[in-house]
Amino acid sequence: MSQIPLLEARDLHFHYEAGTPVICGASLALEPGSLSAIIGSNGCGKSTLIRLLAGVLVPKRGEIRFQGARLQALPRRERARRIAYVPQSIALAFPFTAMEVVLTGRTPYSSRLRFENAADRRKALEALEAVGASHLAARPVTELSGGERQIVALARALAQEPACLLLDEPSAALDLKHRAAFVRTLARLRDRQGLTVLVVTHDLNLVEPLFDHIFAIRCGQVFASGKPAEVLNHALLSAIYDDPDIRTRRLEDRTLIWSEAG
């Protein structure tokens, strides 16, 4: 008997108020304990698709299922315990400490009248340790770099204790060395915790060594999917990005990134 996907999208359609279709019949399935990427050109629907999967947006047609159950049928608190979403940018305007920010990830487990307890603080510290950021716990987030804030946002998501982690361009604020370290952190979470991870990324250099699966989006549809070696080839990349030279440039950049990453 085949394994039920952890998270599955079936024939999704979506448009914003302007009415222009953004997602046009997209379908995909995430296997438990997998590290997957969504790639594609600007404006193809990558961020909209991951927001649909996170339950932030509701599809106009089609459905999303989590472990076989309709995602929209799950109470919001229950969804937050199962799926964590990290958007492209995180607004952190107040000088909360990194620990205080990560503790907000414990909200799905708290009543409105209860403050965090020792167990919540322990989970928050474990989340910071899992991403190698325990040294940031007492620092105000307003003093952190963009990359450090992104790491704190990842820790906040982990504090939710999700089964599935969805990230939209999580390494955009990181330099080459720290992008590779970030991906290694995601792979470690997959391997040690069995976490299912889906990442929207423009960075083709980082998806081949450690990722299990790639979904290539074109015009709001899943144009191709498969293992990195099956998708990251000249013909498919040229079609997805409308650029006949993209494969050559990717290989050159990849050598640079992984050599700098050590």
Phi and psi in degrees as a GROMACS rama.xvg file:
@    title "Ramachandran Plot"
@    xaxis  label "Phi"
@    yaxis  label "Psi"
@TYPE xy
-72.6956  150.315  SER-2
-75.7918  138.176  GLN-3
-71.4256  130.6  ILE-4
-58.5394  146.63  PRO-5
-66.5234  -47.6289  LEU-6
-134.391  131.627  LEU-7
-138.653  134.32  GLU-8
-109.774  131.774  ALA-9
-122.11  110.074  ARG-10
50.121  54.5048  ASP-11
-76.201  139.178  LEU-12
-131.054  138.814  HIS-13
-155.932  143.278  PHE-14
-144.245  151.171  HIS-15
-83.3766  -174.496  TYR-16
-60.6079  -30.2726  GLU-17
-64.2052  -20.9618  ALA-18
95.1886  -10.5225  GLY-19
-72.0194  125.313  THR-20
-60.3497  134.2  PRO-21
-110.629  -44.1342  VAL-22
-114.165  125.693  ILE-23
-129.1  76.1177  CYS-24
82.858  34.5453  GLY-25
-78.6775  135.068  ALA-26
-135.211  138.914  SER-27
-159.792  163.543  LEU-28
-141.25  134.534  ALA-29
-104.692  122.872  LEU-30
-79.3562  144.963  GLU-31
-57.4172  137.21  PRO-32
72.2124  28.1534  GLY-33
-111.722  154.401  SER-34
-115.46  111.902  LEU-35
-125.664  159.033  SER-36
-128.82  147.461  ALA-37
-108.79  122.967  ILE-38
-122.191  164.364  ILE-39
155.144  168.097  GLY-40
-74.4333  167.381  SER-41
-58.7244  135.356  ASN-42
82.0522  6.43348  GLY-43
-82.9304  -10.9761  CYS-44
111.205  10.1727  GLY-45
-59.8608  -52.7168  LYS-46
-66.5309  -37.6463  SER-47
-63.262  -41.4896  THR-48
-62.9325  -44.371  LEU-49
-71.4186  -28.5557  ILE-50
-69.7554  -33.5817  ARG-51
-65.0962  -44.8256  LEU-52
-63.5999  -31.2281  LEU-53
-79.8715  -11.5435  ALA-54
85.416  5.14064  GLY-55
-69.7201  -37.0728  VAL-56
-114.216  155.302  LEU-57
-112.192  127.23  VAL-58
-64.4604  148.142  PRO-59
-74.9276  -34.5133  LYS-60
-142.884  161.742  ARG-61
85.2305  -178.784  GLY-62
-148.097  158.687  GLU-63
-120.515  133.856  ILE-64
-123.224  137.54  ARG-65
-114.531  116.154  PHE-66
50.7506  39.5914  GLN-67
88.4242  -12.7377  GLY-68
-99.9109  147.383  ALA-69
-62.4154  127.302  ARG-70
-60.7955  -43.4527  LEU-71
-68.0042  -17.2281  GLN-72
-80.2771  -15.6657  ALA-73
-79.1548  136.839  LEU-74
-57.9527  150.345  PRO-75
-57.6372  -40.9818  ARG-76
-63.2936  -40.0061  ARG-77
-67.326  -39.9555  GLU-78
-61.0762  -40.9616  ARG-79
-67.7144  -23.1497  ALA-80
-80.7424  -18.2401  ARG-81
-105.548  -33.0736  ARG-82
-127.798  127.65  ILE-83
-113.288  137.581  ALA-84
-124.901  130.327  TYR-85
-116.975  111.815  VAL-86
-74.8285  176.707  PRO-87
-61.6931  -45.4102  GLN-88
-124.498  143.944  SER-89
-118.958  119.242  ILE-90
-84.1455  108.399  ALA-91
-127.853  78.6973  LEU-92
-86.7089  -20.1524  ALA-93
-100.013  150.491  PHE-94
-79.3901  50.2956  PRO-95
-69.5186  152.021  PHE-96
-75.7933  162.48  THR-97
-59.2312  -39.2362  ALA-98
-61.8795  -42.3959  MET-99
-63.3498  -38.0894  GLU-100
-66.3031  -44.8896  VAL-101
-64.364  -34.5081  VAL-102
-62.0165  -25.2467  LEU-103
-65.2354  -19.3416  THR-104
-68.873  -11.8434  GLY-105
-87.9238  0.157824  ARG-106
-54.4501  -40.1199  THR-107
-61.4401  -14.5096  PRO-108
-106.026  4.32247  TYR-109
-117.583  146.95  SER-110
-81.0678  164.77  SER-111
-64.6775  -24.5818  ARG-112
-98.8449  3.85376  LEU-113
-115.422  132.229  ARG-114
-82.7086  167.762  PHE-115
-63.6102  149.065  GLU-116
-113.086  -172.045  ASN-117
-62.9675  -36.5879  ALA-118
-64.8374  -40.0248  ALA-119
-63.5197  -43.4111  ASP-120
-64.7454  -36.3166  ARG-121
-64.9621  -43.8654  ARG-122
-63.6825  -38.7173  LYS-123
-65.4133  -42.3677  ALA-124
-66.499  -39.6107  LEU-125
-60.7212  -37.891  GLU-126
-66.0362  -42.4245  ALA-127
-64.1476  -40.4454  LEU-128
-65.8593  -35.5815  GLU-129
-64.0408  -27.8557  ALA-130
-104.969  11.0025  VAL-131
69.5431  33.8728  GLY-132
-126.371  21.9676  ALA-133
-62.1776  -26.4252  SER-134
-69.2577  -12.66  HIS-135
-92.8733  -3.90902  LEU-136
-51.8963  -43.1851  ALA-137
-93.5848  -1.08183  ALA-138
-86.4194  139.264  ARG-139
-63.9854  136.462  PRO-140
-67.3462  -21.6368  VAL-141
-68.2936  -15.5003  THR-142
-99.0748  -1.54898  GLU-143
-87.5951  155.109  LEU-144
-72.5059  167.56  SER-145
-58.8321  -40.5852  GLY-146
-65.9578  -40.6171  GLY-147
-66.4075  -36.3506  GLU-148
-63.7591  -38.1894  ARG-149
-65.6226  -37.6292  GLN-150
-64.4949  -40.6926  ILE-151
-64.2657  -39.1571  VAL-152
-63.1539  -37.5201  ALA-153
-64.3363  -43.1078  LEU-154
-62.3141  -39.7277  ALA-155
-60.035  -41.377  ARG-156
-64.2586  -40.3335  ALA-157
-66.6635  -29.8879  LEU-158
-64.7631  -18.3567  ALA-159
-72.4683  -10.6307  GLN-160
55.0056  49.7817  GLU-161
-78.726  162.542  PRO-162
-89.2888  -23.398  ALA-163
-133.713  133.088  CYS-164
-119.211  122.905  LEU-165
-114.887  124.868  LEU-166
-128.58  132.131  LEU-167
-106.216  107.048  ASP-168
50.7365  55.1285  GLU-169
-69.6954  -21.5826  PRO-170
-103.597  12.3434  SER-171
-62.1314  -31.362  ALA-172
-92.1833  5.00927  ALA-173
-101.634  151.754  LEU-174
-79.0304  178.71  ASP-175
-59.0813  -47.3046  LEU-176
-61.4714  -44.7154  LYS-177
-77.284  -22.5731  HIS-178
-63.075  -46.7132  ARG-179
-63.2005  -39.4449  ALA-180
-64.7143  -37.3899  ALA-181
-63.2803  -44.8857  PHE-182
-64.9022  -39.0173  VAL-183
-62.8626  -34.0122  ARG-184
-63.5902  -44.1537  THR-185
-61.8328  -42.4769  LEU-186
-64.4806  -36.6773  ALA-187
-66.8512  -39.0829  ARG-188
-64.5023  -38.5377  LEU-189
-62.2203  -47.1096  ARG-190
-73.5764  -38.2187  ASP-191
-91.5598  -32.8556  ARG-192
-110.254  -5.9642  GLN-193
69.7543  21.3859  GLY-194
-70.7747  138.077  LEU-195
-92.8875  125.516  THR-196
-127.342  133.288  VAL-197
-126.459  126.776  LEU-198
-123.299  127.63  VAL-199
-84.1751  128.238  VAL-200
-150.162  149.042  THR-201
-96.7131  -9.43635  HIS-202
-90.4124  89.4104  ASP-203
-67.1132  -20.6047  LEU-204
-63.8724  -26.4111  ASN-205
-99.0913  -8.58805  LEU-206
-89.2527  -20.8669  VAL-207
-76.1547  -43.957  GLU-208
-67.1682  -37.7312  PRO-209
-118.937  -12.3057  LEU-210
-83.1974  149.477  PHE-211
-89.7765  -33.3  ASP-212
-150.28  149.011  HIS-213
-130.433  135.427  ILE-214
-111.683  117.69  PHE-215
-98.8987  122.244  ALA-216
-102.395  136.301  ILE-217
-143.604  123.722  ARG-218
53.9955  42.2314  CYS-219
77.5137  9.91852  GLY-220
-125.988  157.94  GLN-221
-79.2991  100.639  VAL-222
-73.8466  -35.9029  PHE-223
-157.162  152.087  ALA-224
-151.798  153.726  SER-225
157.504  -171.098  GLY-226
-65.5927  155.728  LYS-227
-50.405  -42.7494  PRO-228
-64.9367  -24.0778  ALA-229
-83.5292  -28.2237  GLU-230
-99.6329  -37.8575  VAL-231
-84.6309  63.8891  LEU-232
-122.515  163.809  ASN-233
-58.1403  -43.945  HIS-234
-64.4792  -47.6742  ALA-235
-69.032  -44.2446  LEU-236
-64.0467  -37.9668  LEU-237
-62.2781  -39.5004  SER-238
-72.0079  -39.9219  ALA-239
-68.42  -41.6767  ILE-240
-104.457  -1.82407  TYR-241
52.4727  48.7713  ASP-242
-146.572  106.66  ASP-243
-69.0624  -13.5468  PRO-244
-103.957  4.02333  ASP-245
-65.4085  -34.6142  ILE-246
-63.6695  -43.8164  ARG-247
-62.6179  -45.3809  THR-248
-65.3848  -37.0621  ARG-249
-62.4205  -42.4929  ARG-250
-63.859  -40.3036  LEU-251
-64.1566  -44.9998  GLU-252
-67.0021  -36.6683  ASP-253
-62.0987  -41.0142  ARG-254
-59.4132  -41.9176  THR-255
-64.6375  -48.0497  LEU-256
-63.8835  -47.8229  ILE-257
-74.55  -24.3282  TRP-258
-71.9658  -38.6304  SER-259
-71.1611  -29.3328  GLU-260
-70.323  -20.8295  ALA-261
